[in-house]
Amino acid sequence: MNDLKIKALKPKDTKYQVSEDGVIITVYPSGLKTFSYIVKKDGRRKSVLIGEYPAVSWKEARDIKEAQKTKRAEKRKALRQFQTTERTFAEVSEEWMERKIKAGIRPNTIKTIQTRLGHLNSRIGDFAVTELKTNIILKSLSDLEDRPTTLKRTLATATDVLDYAVSLGYLEMNPCVRMTKFAPAANVAHRPAVEPAKIAAVAPIFDHARGLTVKAIKCALYTLLRISEVCSMKWEYVDFKEGIITIPAESMKMKRVFRVPLTTQVRQLLESIPHKTEYVFASEDSKTGHIHPRTVNNVFKRAGLQGTQTVHGFRSTGRTWFAENQVEITLKINHF
């Protein structure tokens, strides 16, 4: 094919095509002539327009088509090389962590995950993900067996990283699924809490606290919210008109919106607190801008209730009362 032959192509009543060297020449009834070529994408054939003749010559059309063919071949080669290159656990975990950060996880969560990745990368970071097996990971982390909770959570993070490796094709299948079941069971120590009938025994705490700290303790008792959720409560969560407190998912441990009704006691308590900042239990001495949960917990120690009752123990006391009175727990204290 050359320019003379293309010029000699006469229009017909319907368009027709002539091809050579993978370049398609389409001749329209109007006399318009175009160059194009076919590519396959997602199993389908797709026509790619190069340009109109004579603005684009035959030689230029053929060169453009060959350049695109070379570019696609190089891209496929790079992809195959990427897929076959061995990735170490450290490399994959870094990619995984970057995605987690871009997803907008909280700074405290980032710090926690990085600590677990530190345990993993210092022990198995140099291993190719294709080399890792459950026994290798467990043996590498055996020095954490005296810290069963840390071990179990670290193993869970390892599983998440390897799941990510599978999703990107670095690994055909995750060999460490359900690996956490091999971790030693942790001895769970429940927070001290009195029985509902003996709740009056915690009265001494109010002799050892003052101001907003007392009110924060009462709010925790009335609502059965976690003390961290009480201390960080914002005025925007409180709707006096509708009679409800709505805590957003990002502020909840279970990562779901939680609503607490404004009972008479809670309403009176909150109405007695001046609006100084965005936080209900504001504190100028705290870097966070609100009362620290540790401040509240220390009140129980000063009152001599250590081992008898903690502020978190109010939730246990409440759960016991709900069970005795056949009230649905999850609706009341967002426990599961």
N, C-alpha and C positions, 0 to 999 in steps of 0.2 A: 504494500500500500504506500502511496505517496500523495502529494498535494494535487497532482494532475488527475489521478484516478478519483480523488474525492470531489474535485470540481466537476468531473464527468458524471457524477451521480445525480440523476434527474428526479425531481419530485414526482410522486404518484398521487392517486386519489386518496390513499391512506398512507400513514407513516410506515416506513420499513427500516430494517437495521442490517448493517454489514459489520462484521467483526474480524479483527486480525490482531494477533499478539495480545489478546485479552482486552483490547480497546474496542468499544462498541461505537459505531457511527450510526446515529439515528437521523434519517432524512424525513422531514415533515412535508405535508402537501403545500405549505406556504413557501417552501424552499429553504427553510431554516435547517441547519445541520449542527448537531451537537456530538461531543465526545463524552463517554461515560465508561465505567467498568463495574463489575459485580464483586461484592464481598459477601462472605457468610458471617452472620452474627447471631448467636443464640440459636443455631440450627436453621436460620432463615437466610434466603438470598436477598441482598439489598443493593439497589443501583445507586452508584455514587457519580454525580455529575462532575465532569472535569471543566467543561467550558464550551463555548460556541465556536464554530469554524466560520470565518478564517481568523477571528481574533486570537484563537489558539491554533497553532499549526499542528500537523500530524506528528512531527518529531517532538514538540512540546507535550502533546497529550500522552504520547508513549513514555516519555521521560517521567512525567508526573505519575503515571500509573506504576511504573517500575520503582520509583522512589517510595510510593506508598506501600508497595509489596515488600520492599526491603525493610521499611520501618515496622511493618506488622510482624515480619519474621524476627527482627531483633527484639521486639517486645515479647513475643512468645518464648524466645530463647532466654531472655532475662527472667521471665516468669518461671520457666522450668528450673533455672538455676536457683532462683529464690526458694522454690519449693523443695529442692533437693539439698540445699545448704543446711548443715546441722546447726541447730540453735541450742545454746546452753540454757540451763534453767535460769541463770541470772539475766540473760538477754531477754528471754520471754517474760520473766517477771517484771522487768523494767518496762517493756511495752504494755503489759497488762496494767501496771500501776499508772502509767501515763493516761491510759483510757479512763481509769477510775477517777483520776483527778479532773480530767476534762468533763466527766459526767457530773461534776459538781458535788462530790462527797464532802462532808464536813471536815475541817482541819483536824479535829480530834480523832476522827476515823482514819484519816490519812496517816497520822502519827502512829496509831495502833497497828495498822497494816504494815507500815514500814518497819516497825519493831519485829513483827512476825517474819517479814521477808529477810530481815537481818539474821534471824535464827537460821533460816533456810539457806540463804546465799553463802553464809560463812561455812556451811557444811556440804551443800550439794550444788552450789552455784556454778561450778566448773563442769558439772556433768551435762552431757547432751541430753535433751529431754527424751530422746529415743532410748537412752540407756537406763533411765530410771524405772525402778520397780518398787513395789511396796516394801519389800524386805530391805532394800538399800536405804530408802528414806527413813524407815523406822529405826534401823541400826544407826544411821547418822544422827538421829535426834534422841538416841537412848539416854543421853545425859540430862534430858528434860523430864524423864519419867517421874522424878520426885516432885515435879510441878505439873500434875495431870491436866489441869485446866489450860495452862499455857501450851502444853503439848497438843492437846486436842484441837485448840483453835489454830495453832500453827499448821497442823496436818490439814485442817479444813482449808486454810489459805493455799497450801500446796496443791490440793485437789482443784481449787478454783483456777490456779495458774495453768495447770495441765489441761483443764477443760478448755481454756483459752487457746492453748497450743493446738488442741484438736480442731477447734473452730477455724484456725488459720492454716491448717494443713501441715503443721510442723510435726504432727503426731497422728497416727491413724486412729488410735483409741487411747483413752486414759486408763492406764494400768492400776491406778490408785483410787478408783471409785470406792466409796464407803471405807476408806482407809482409817477414818476416825474411830471406827468400832474396835480397832486393835489397841487404842490408847487405854492406859489404866484408868479405871473409874475414879473420879474425884470425890473426895469426902465433902459433901455439901453441908455447910454449917448455916442453918437458918437463923435469921435475925431474931434476937430475943423479943418476945411479945407476951403480954399478959392475956388472960382469958377475958372475953367481953364483960363478964360479970364483975371483974376486978379492975376495970379500967380506971376507977377512982384512985388506984394505987400510984398512978403516975402524976398525981396532983403536985408533988414537990417540985416538978420541973419549973413550974411557974414562979417559984420563989428564987430561981437561979437564972432567970432571963428577964429582959426588959425590952420595952419598945416594940419594934417590928419583929424582933426575934420571937417574942411571945406570940405575936399574931401569925407568924409563919408556921409555928408549931400547931396553933389552933386550926389554921387553914389545912394543914396536912391531915389533922385528925378529922375535920369535918368532910373533906373531899376524898381522902384516901389516895391522893395523888402522890407520886414519888416526890421526895423532898427537893430533888433537882428541878422538877417541873414546877413546884411551888415557888422556889426561890427565883427562877428565871421567868415567872409569869409576867406578861405585859398587859397594860391596861387595854390595849386593843383587843385582847382575847375576851374581855369581860363585856357582856351585853346586859346592862341593868334592865333595859326595856323588855327584852325577850326572856330575861331571867335565866341566862345560861353562860357558861364559860366554854369557849371553843379553843382548844389548843391545837395548833397546826401540826401536821405529820412530822415535819423536820425537828420539832421540839420534843417529840415523844420517842421513847425507847423502841416501841413497836412500829414506828414509822407509819402511823396512820392517824388521821384526825380523830380527836377524842373530845367528847362534850360532857360537861359536868353541870348539873342543874344548880341554880343559885337558891339554895335553901335559905330559910330565914336567918339562920346563924351565919352562913357564909356572906349573905348580902349585908347584914349589919356589920360584920367584920370588915369587909372591903370598903363599905361606905365610911368607915371611921379612919381610913388611911388617906392622907393628903396626896394629891397627884403632883409629885415633885419631878419625876422623870418618866420615861417610857415604861419602867419597871414598877410593879406593884410594891415589891419589897426592895426598894432602892437602898443602895449603900454607897456613900461617897468614899469610903475607905477601901472598897473592893475594886480591883482592876476590871471586873466584869460589869460593874455598875449596879450589881444587886447583891443581896446577902449570899454568902457562900454556904452550901450545905454543911460543910465542916463546922461552921459556927453553930448551927442548930444541933448537930450531933454532940458537940462538946457540952451543951447544956445538960444533956442526959448524964454525962459523966460527972459533972459537978454536983448533980442532984443525987448521986450515988445509985443511979439506976442501971449502971453498966452491968450487963448480964441478966437484967430483968426486962428492960424495955428500951427500944431504940425508936427513932422517928419513923424509920422504915417498917418497924414492927407494927405500927398502926395498921398497915395494910394487911398483915397477918391476922391481927385482931379482928379487923373488918371482915376478912375472908371467912374466919371462923363463925362470926355472927351471921353472915349471909348463908353459910352452909346449914347452920342450925335453924334458920328461918326459911330455907329453901328458896333463896334469891339467886338469880343467875349471876355468876361471878364476872364473866367477861364483860357484861354490860355495865357493871358498876366500877370495877377497878382496873379494866384494861390489862389483865394479868397475863393473858396468853397471846 
